[in-house]
Each structure stands twice: as structure tokens, then as C-alpha cells.
Amino acid sequence: MKKVILLGIILFTLSATVFAQDEELGKNEWSVWGGFSPDSNTAIKATGRTPDARFGIVAIRYARRFNFSDSFNVKYTADVVPFSLTSSPDFTTIGLTCTTCPQAIVPTRPTRYGFGGSPLGGQMNFRPKKKYQPFIGASGGMLYMNDRTPTIGGTKFQWTADIGAGLEVRLKDKKAFTLGYKYYHVSNGGRGNNNPGFDHNLFYIGYTFFSN
């Protein structure tokens, strides 16, 4: 997660560096995007150890674009997340009718909801003057859940970090449509008794509705 956040800082620093060279200063964009991860990834045990976890998110993004050359441009990005959901396997106990009987352990799949944001992010678009623009990006932020996540041993507060790539399709009137993928990590950073971590394969779509 630290490496992903560091990449975001590097992209943001590059944005500031090229600011004076930009011929189109003050390019601001607003967009909305949403995505879903049908399953979690446990291949990297150091970051994600929660299997069979699902994740969904909706976000509003502000971006400031810096056109560096005909080959690529750089954006500083900041996301506000009004809604997210996480669903993963858990267990609960059910007491039987007699007081001396042992409790029954029942598997469950609770859904936990959250909100938050990713204030530190960066994106690099290639072929910025073309209709179809491949890009790479990264961001870091946090989510606050309505219950301890993923179990009672976790926490409500979660750190997030992601890295990904996609395709931005420029439309008329400075609008744009985006298809992308994020390797999206969620973790409480060791603040709880339990910190299994989530590594989500997040596929998302977005729409830029304002650009000046």
C-alpha cells in the first residue's frame, strides 16, 4: 500500500513540475464513476488474505489536467466516495433453547456499507489529443464503514490504496467515457485485532460530465 501511495505522490509532484510548461493551464474536470469486484484476490498474502469478498463503490472525482506534450498528460485526482459496500464470509453463534446446550456456529455473509474519499491521486493519459487515450493511475485514501470490517476483530476505519489502468474515450463538448481496472486494497493498517486485508479486482466505468 505504501508503494501505491508513493506512486500517487510521484504523479502529483510531476503535475506540479510541468505546471509552468503547460499551454492549457487551469483544465478542471468533474466526473462520476462506479465499479464492482465480484471476488477478492489472495495471491499476494502480504496485503490481501480475505477470500471470496465482494466490493462495490460509487465516487465523484475532481481532476486537474496538465498537458505536457502530444505524447502524454498528467492529472491530479481527488475522489469523494458517498457509498461503498463490502460483503465477505463470516460466522455467528446461535444459542439453543436449553441453557446447558452448546451454541451453534452458523456461516453468514454480512454486507457492510461505508463512505470516504481518496484525496491523493494521479493519472497519466497517453495520446492526450486523440479520441482514445490509454491511461495508468494510482490513489490513496480511506473508508469509514457502518460496522467493524471484516469481523468484530476488525475496525470501522479502513485505509485504501489502488493502482490500475484503463481507456478514456473523449466525446463531444469536452465529455468523456472511461473503462478501467483497479487493483484496490482495503486494510485497517493494523489498528484492529484482526487485519486480514482485502485485495479487490475492481472493474469500473466513468463519465466526465464537466470540463473547462
DRENDRENMI-591094 format. One line per 2 residues: number of its first residue (from 1); their letters; for each residue z, x, y of N, C-alpha, C, O. Coordinates in steps of 0.1 Angstrom, whole numbers. Layout:
N
NUM	a	Z/X/Y/Z/X/Y/Z/X/Y/Z/X/Y; ...;
END
This chain:
212
1	mk	0/8/-12/0/0/0/0/9/13/-6/5/23; 7/20/12/8/29/24/-6/35/27/-10/36/38;
3	kv	-14/37/16/-28/43/18/-37/32/25/-45/36/33; -35/20/21/-43/9/27/-40/7/42/-49/6/50;
5	il	-27/7/45/-22/6/59/-27/18/67/-31/17/78; -27/30/61/-32/42/68/-46/41/71/-51/45/81;
7	lg	-54/35/61/-69/33/64/-71/24/76/-80/26/84; -63/14/77/-64/4/88/-61/11/101/-67/9/111;
9	ii	-51/20/101/-47/28/113/-59/37/117/-62/38/129; -65/43/107/-76/52/110/-88/44/116/-94/49/126;
11	lf	-91/33/111/-102/24/116/-99/20/130/-107/20/139; -86/16/133/-82/12/146/-83/24/156/-88/22/167;
13	tl	-79/36/152/-80/47/160/-94/51/163/-98/55/175; -103/49/153/-117/52/156/-123/42/166/-131/45/174;
15	sa	-118/29/165/-122/19/175/-119/24/189/-127/23/198; -107/29/191/-102/33/204/-110/45/209/-113/47/221;
17	tv	-114/54/199/-121/66/202/-135/64/208/-139/70/217; -142/54/202/-155/51/206/-156/41/218/-167/38/222;
19	fa	-145/37/222/-144/26/233/-152/31/245/-160/23/251; -151/43/249/-158/48/261/-172/49/259/-180/50/269;
21	qd	-177/50/247/-191/52/244/-199/39/242/-211/39/240; -191/28/242/-197/15/238/-206/10/250/-201/10/261;
23	ee	-218/6/247/-226/0/258/-224/-15/259/-229/-22/268; -216/-21/249/-214/-35/250/-199/-38/248/-194/-43/239;
25	lg	-191/-33/258/-177/-34/258/-172/-49/259/-180/-58/264; -160/-51/254/-154/-64/255/-160/-75/246/-160/-87/249;
27	kn	-165/-71/234/-170/-81/225/-159/-86/217/-153/-79/208; -156/-99/219/-145/-106/212/-150/-116/202/-160/-123/205;
29	ew	-144/-118/191/-148/-127/181/-136/-135/176/-125/-130/174; -138/-148/173/-128/-156/166/-135/-162/154/-146/-167/154;
31	sv	-128/-162/143/-133/-167/130/-122/-173/122/-110/-171/124; -126/-181/112/-117/-186/102/-122/-183/88/-134/-183/86;
33	wg	-112/-179/79/-116/-175/66/-106/-180/56/-94/-182/59; -110/-182/44/-101/-186/33/-106/-181/20/-118/-179/17;
35	gf	-97/-178/10/-101/-173/-2/-91/-177/-13/-80/-182/-11; -95/-173/-26/-87/-177/-37/-88/-166/-48/-99/-161/-50;
37	sp	-77/-163/-54/-77/-153/-65/-73/-161/-78/-61/-165/-79; -82/-162/-88/-78/-170/-100/-69/-163/-109/-63/-169/-118;
39	ds	-68/-150/-108/-59/-142/-117/-55/-129/-110/-62/-124/-101; -44/-123/-114/-39/-111/-108/-43/-99/-117/-47/-101/-129;
41	nt	-43/-88/-111/-47/-75/-118/-35/-67/-120/-27/-64/-111; -33/-62/-133/-22/-54/-136/-26/-40/-141/-19/-33/-147;
43	ai	-39/-36/-138/-44/-23/-142/-36/-12/-135/-34/-1/-141; -32/-14/-123/-25/-4/-115/-10/-7/-116/-5/-15/-107;
45	ka	-3/-2/-126/11/-6/-128/20/-2/-117/31/-8/-115; 16/8/-109/25/12/-98/26/2/-87/35/2/-79;
47	tg	16/-7/-86/16/-16/-75/17/-31/-79/23/-39/-73; 10/-34/-90/10/-48/-95/14/-50/-109/6/-45/-118;
49	rt	25/-56/-112/29/-58/-126/31/-73/-129/37/-76/-140; 26/-82/-121/28/-96/-124/15/-102/-129/5/-102/-122;
51	pd	14/-106/-142/2/-111/-148/0/-126/-145/10/-133/-142; -12/-130/-147/-15/-145/-146/-10/-151/-134/-5/-163/-134;
53	ar	-12/-145/-122/-7/-150/-109/-19/-155/-102/-30/-148/-101; -19/-166/-95/-29/-172/-87/-25/-171/-73/-13/-172/-69;
55	fg	-35/-170/-64/-32/-168/-50/-43/-174/-41/-54/-172/-44; -39/-182/-31/-48/-187/-21/-44/-185/-7/-32/-184/-4;
57	iv	-53/-184/2/-49/-181/16/-60/-187/26/-71/-188/23; -55/-191/38/-63/-195/49/-59/-188/61/-47/-187/64;
59	ai	-68/-182/69/-64/-174/80/-74/-176/92/-85/-180/90; -68/-173/104/-76/-173/116/-77/-159/121/-66/-152/122;
61	ry	-88/-154/124/-90/-140/128/-95/-138/142/-104/-145/147; -89/-128/149/-94/-123/161/-99/-109/159/-93/-101/152;
63	ar	-111/-106/164/-117/-93/162/-123/-88/176/-129/-96/183; -121/-75/178/-127/-69/190/-137/-58/185/-133/-49/178;
65	rf	-150/-60/188/-160/-52/183/-164/-41/192/-166/-42/204; -166/-29/186/-171/-17/193/-184/-12/187/-184/-7/176;
67	nf	-195/-13/194/-208/-9/189/-210/6/191/-211/11/203; -209/14/180/-210/28/181/-224/33/181/-228/43/188;
69	sd	-232/28/172/-246/32/171/-254/21/164/-249/11/161; -267/24/161/-275/15/154/-272/15/139/-276/6/131;
71	sf	-264/24/135/-260/26/120/-248/18/117/-247/12/106; -238/17/126/-226/10/122/-218/7/135/-220/13/146;
73	nv	-209/-3/134/-200/-6/145/-186/-8/138/-185/-9/126; -176/-8/147/-162/-9/142/-155/-20/149/-157/-23/161;
75	ky	-146/-27/141/-139/-38/147/-124/-36/145/-120/-32/134; -116/-39/155/-102/-41/153/-100/-56/149/-105/-64/156;
77	ta	-92/-58/139/-90/-72/134/-75/-75/133/-67/-67/130; -72/-88/137/-58/-93/135/-59/-107/130/-66/-116/135;
79	dv	-51/-110/119/-52/-123/113/-39/-131/115/-28/-125/114; -39/-144/117/-28/-153/116/-30/-161/104/-40/-167/102;
81	vp	-20/-162/95/-20/-169/83/-12/-181/83/1/-180/82; -17/-193/86/-9/-205/87/-5/-210/73/4/-219/72;
83	fs	-12/-206/63/-10/-212/49/-14/-202/39/-25/-196/39; -5/-201/29/-9/-193/16/-1/-200/5/9/-206/7;
85	lt	-5/-197/-7/2/-202/-19/1/-192/-30/-9/-185/-32; 12/-191/-38/13/-183/-49/18/-190/-61/28/-198/-60;
87	ss	11/-189/-73/16/-195/-85/16/-185/-96/6/-179/-99; 28/-184/-103/29/-174/-113/39/-179/-124/47/-187/-121;
89	pd	38/-174/-136/47/-179/-147/61/-175/-144/64/-165/-139; 70/-184/-148/84/-183/-146/92/-190/-157/85/-197/-165;
91	ft	105/-190/-157/113/-197/-167/124/-204/-160/129/-199/-150; 128/-215/-165/140/-222/-160/148/-227/-172/144/-227/-184;
93	ti	161/-230/-170/170/-234/-180/173/-249/-179/175/-254/-168; 174/-256/-190/178/-270/-190/190/-272/-199/190/-268/-211;
95	gl	201/-277/-193/213/-280/-200/212/-292/-210/207/-302/-206; 216/-290/-222/216/-301/-232/227/-310/-229/236/-308/-221;
97	tc	228/-322/-237/238/-332/-234/252/-328/-237/261/-332/-230; 254/-320/-248/267/-316/-251/271/-303/-244/262/-294/-242;
99	tt	283/-302/-240/288/-291/-232/288/-278/-239/288/-267/-233; 289/-278/-252/290/-266/-261/277/-261/-265/275/-251/-271;
101	cp	266/-270/-263/253/-266/-268/247/-255/-258/250/-255/-246; 239/-246/-264/233/-236/-255/222/-243/-247/216/-253/-250;
103	qa	219/-236/-235/208/-241/-227/195/-238/-232/193/-228/-239; 185/-247/-230/172/-245/-234/164/-238/-223/165/-241/-211;
105	iv	156/-227/-227/148/-220/-217/134/-226/-218/127/-226/-229; 129/-230/-206/116/-237/-206/107/-229/-197/110/-226/-185;
107	pt	94/-226/-201/85/-219/-192/80/-229/-181/78/-241/-184; 78/-224/-169/73/-231/-158/63/-223/-150/62/-211/-153;
109	rp	56/-230/-141/47/-223/-132/49/-229/-118/41/-237/-114; 59/-224/-111/61/-230/-97/51/-225/-87/46/-214/-89;
111	tr	49/-232/-77/40/-228/-66/48/-226/-54/56/-235/-50; 46/-215/-48/54/-212/-36/44/-210/-24/33/-205/-25;
113	yg	48/-215/-12/40/-216/-1/45/-206/10/57/-203/11; 36/-201/18/40/-191/28/31/-191/40/21/-198/41;
115	fg	35/-184/51/28/-181/63/31/-167/68/40/-161/63; 22/-162/77/25/-149/82/13/-144/90/7/-151/97;
117	gs	9/-131/88/-2/-125/95/-4/-111/91/4/-105/85; -16/-106/96/-19/-92/94/-24/-86/107/-36/-87/110;
119	pl	-14/-81/115/-18/-77/129/-25/-64/130/-31/-60/140; -25/-56/119/-31/-43/119/-43/-42/109/-41/-42/97;
121	gg	-55/-43/114/-67/-42/105/-79/-36/112/-80/-35/124; -88/-32/103/-100/-26/108/-112/-30/99/-110/-32/87;
123	qm	-124/-30/105/-136/-33/97/-148/-25/102/-149/-24/114; -156/-20/93/-168/-12/97/-180/-20/92/-182/-21/80;
125	nf	-189/-24/101/-201/-31/97/-213/-21/98/-214/-13/108; -221/-21/88/-233/-12/87/-245/-21/91/-245/-33/89;
127	rp	-255/-14/97/-267/-21/102/-263/-32/112/-267/-44/110; -256/-29/123/-250/-40/131/-260/-48/139/-257/-58/144;
129	kk	-272/-43/140/-283/-51/148/-292/-59/138/-301/-65/143; -288/-59/125/-296/-67/116/-289/-80/112/-277/-82/115;
131	ky	-296/-89/106/-291/-102/102/-280/-100/91/-270/-106/92; -283/-91/82/-274/-89/70/-267/-76/72/-273/-65/72;
133	qp	-254/-77/73/-246/-65/76/-235/-63/65/-225/-70/65; -237/-53/56/-226/-50/47/-214/-44/55/-216/-38/65;
135	fi	-202/-46/50/-190/-40/57/-179/-36/47/-179/-41/35; -170/-28/52/-158/-24/45/-147/-27/54/-148/-26/66;
137	ga	-135/-30/49/-123/-32/58/-110/-31/51/-109/-30/39; -100/-31/59/-86/-30/54/-76/-36/64/-79/-36/76;
139	sg	-65/-41/59/-55/-46/69/-41/-46/62/-40/-44/50; -31/-47/70/-17/-48/66/-9/-58/73/-12/-60/85;
141	gm	0/-65/67/8/-75/73/20/-80/65/26/-72/58; 23/-93/66/34/-98/60/33/-113/57/25/-120/64;
143	ly	40/-119/48/41/-133/45/55/-137/43/63/-129/38; 59/-149/47/72/-154/45/71/-167/37/64/-177/41;
145	mn	77/-167/25/75/-177/15/86/-188/16/97/-185/22; 84/-200/11/94/-210/12/105/-209/1/115/-216/1;
147	dr	103/-199/-8/113/-197/-19/112/-182/-23/102/-175/-20; 122/-177/-30/121/-163/-35/109/-162/-44/107/-170/-53;
149	tp	102/-151/-43/90/-148/-50/90/-135/-57/94/-125/-50; 86/-134/-70/81/-145/-78/92/-152/-85/89/-163/-91;
151	ti	104/-147/-86/115/-153/-92/127/-153/-83/126/-148/-72; 139/-158/-88/151/-158/-80/155/-143/-77/163/-141/-67;
153	gg	151/-134/-84/154/-120/-81/145/-114/-71/148/-102/-67; 135/-121/-66/127/-116/-55/132/-119/-41/144/-122/-39;
155	tk	123/-120/-31/127/-123/-18/116/-132/-12/105/-134/-17; 120/-139/-1/111/-147/6/101/-139/15/90/-143/16;
157	fq	106/-128/20/97/-120/29/89/-110/20/95/-103/11; 76/-109/22/67/-101/15/58/-93/24/53/-98/34;
159	wt	56/-80/20/46/-72/27/32/-74/21/32/-77/9; 22/-73/28/8/-74/23/0/-62/27/2/-57/38;
161	ad	-10/-59/19/-20/-49/22/-32/-51/14/-32/-56/3; -44/-49/21/-56/-52/13/-67/-42/18/-67/-36/28;
163	ig	-77/-41/9/-89/-33/11/-100/-40/4/-99/-45/-7; -112/-40/11/-123/-47/5/-136/-45/11/-138/-36/19;
165	ag	-146/-53/8/-159/-52/13/-166/-65/12/-161/-74/6; -178/-66/18/-185/-79/18/-198/-78/26/-203/-67/29;
167	le	-203/-90/29/-216/-91/36/-214/-101/48/-210/-113/45; -218/-97/60/-217/-106/71/-232/-110/75/-240/-101/77;
169	vr	-234/-123/76/-247/-128/79/-247/-133/93/-240/-143/96; -254/-127/102/-254/-131/116/-264/-144/118/-275/-144/113;
171	lk	-259/-154/124/-266/-166/127/-270/-167/141/-267/-158/149; -276/-178/145/-279/-181/159/-267/-183/167/-256/-187/162;
173	dk	-269/-182/180/-258/-184/190/-245/-176/187/-234/-180/190; -247/-164/182/-237/-154/180/-227/-159/170/-215/-154/169;
175	ka	-230/-168/161/-222/-172/150/-225/-163/138/-234/-155/138; -216/-164/128/-218/-155/116/-211/-162/104/-202/-169/105;
177	ft	-216/-159/92/-211/-163/80/-208/-151/71/-215/-142/71; -196/-151/65/-191/-140/57/-188/-143/43/-182/-153/40;
179	lg	-192/-134/34/-188/-134/20/-181/-121/17/-187/-110/20; -169/-122/10/-162/-109/8/-153/-109/-3/-150/-119/-9;
181	yk	-148/-97/-6/-138/-95/-17/-127/-86/-11/-130/-76/-4; -114/-89/-14/-103/-81/-11/-94/-78/-23/-91/-87/-31;
183	yy	-91/-65/-24/-80/-62/-34/-67/-64/-26/-63/-55/-18; -60/-75/-29/-50/-80/-20/-36/-78/-27/-33/-84/-37;
185	hv	-28/-69/-21/-15/-66/-27/-4/-73/-19/-3/-73/-7; 6/-79/-27/17/-85/-21/30/-79/-28/30/-78/-40;
187	sn	40/-75/-20/52/-69/-25/63/-70/-16/61/-71/-3; 75/-71/-21/87/-71/-11/92/-57/-8/102/-56/-1;
189	gg	85/-47/-12/89/-33/-8/102/-29/-13/108/-20/-7; 107/-34/-24/120/-30/-30/132/-37/-23/143/-32/-25;
191	rg	130/-47/-15/141/-53/-8/148/-63/-17/159/-67/-13; 143/-67/-28/149/-76/-37/153/-69/-50/150/-58/-52;
193	nn	161/-77/-58/165/-72/-71/153/-70/-80/153/-62/-90; 143/-78/-78/130/-78/-86/118/-76/-77/117/-83/-67;
195	np	110/-66/-79/98/-63/-71/87/-60/-80/82/-48/-81; 81/-70/-88/70/-67/-97/57/-64/-90/49/-57/-95;
197	gf	55/-70/-78/43/-68/-71/31/-76/-76/31/-79/-88; 23/-81/-67/11/-88/-71/-2/-81/-66/-2/-76/-55;
199	dh	-11/-79/-75/-24/-73/-71/-35/-84/-74/-38/-87/-85; -40/-90/-63/-49/-102/-64/-63/-97/-62/-66/-89/-54;
201	nl	-72/-103/-70/-87/-102/-68/-91/-114/-60/-94/-124/-65; -91/-112/-46/-93/-123/-37/-108/-124/-33/-113/-114/-26;
203	fy	-114/-135/-36/-128/-137/-31/-127/-147/-20/-120/-158/-21; -134/-145/-9/-132/-153/3/-146/-156/10/-155/-148/8;
205	ig	-146/-166/18/-157/-169/27/-151/-171/41/-140/-174/43; -159/-168/51/-155/-169/65/-166/-174/74/-178/-173/71;
207	yt	-162/-179/86/-172/-184/96/-167/-179/110/-157/-183/114; -176/-172/117/-173/-168/131/-178/-179/140/-190/-181/141;
209	ff	-169/-186/147/-173/-197/155/-174/-194/170/-179/-202/178; -169/-182/174/-170/-178/188/-171/-163/189/-165/-155/183;
211	sn	-181/-159/198/-183/-145/201/-188/-144/215/-197/-152/219; -182/-135/223/-187/-133/237/-190/-118/240/-194/-115/251;
END
